[in-house]
């Protein structure tokens, strides 16, 4: 742990050395998450409902999605640089160090500047939960805490799974982005607005419905317009655990498949 703390400390010091530049980066990074919220507000400027959901209900969905993705992107998102590390041979250097490869990669270029996205996403989530008129029970309080954490784990798993494709196909960046950032966009809206085949693929085939849509239904006390039972809204931690297990397996298989650049 001392070595990992040293890596993190070195990154934090290097990124905050030029304070003005760091502050500008902090402010600029808020925009990536703010635009998701602004887009929803613009849509509700021309309609009162979207897929059968009001603005306050949709903001709960957006809050869950924005916070979970921003936190996962901060903690795990730089794993998407794996293709560059494999191409340049830097990954070889990572493997010969007496530390686990994945934590090294996550700490080698931890984007501290993205912490502003996490703070903004959390603010949106808390504001949405406070204004949605939720009838709070002990179970819903627990879900309001656990669901965002499960979303972070799920998005983190998706980042790792898509990054491991680089062990087999170097130029897989756009494919990975279509799943990670596409998943973020998908989870920012009620699943009811999507076509049946697309919803079946992203919502349930890949599991993105359990990041924000179903937890939001459980928090709001709403029946699922798609007809699924109410307990599905509480399944987010289980889905996140499955995704994490798949990510761990994909990483281990990818590491074993890697044969070095020969550099």
Secondary structure, 3 states (H helix, E strand, C coil): CHHHHHHHHHHHHHHHCCHHHHHHHHHHHHHHHHHHHHHHHHHCCCCCCECCECHHHHHHHHHHHHHHHHHHHHHCHHHHHHHHHHHHCHHHHHHHCCCCHHHHHHHHCCCHHHHHHHHHHHHHHHHHHHHCCCCCCHHHHHHHHHHHHHHHHHHHHHHHHHHHHHHCCCCCHHHHHHHHHHHHHHCCCCHHHCCHHHHHHHHHHCCHHHCCHHHHHHHHCCCCCCCCCHHHHHCHHHHHHHHHHHHHHHHHHHHHHCCCCCC
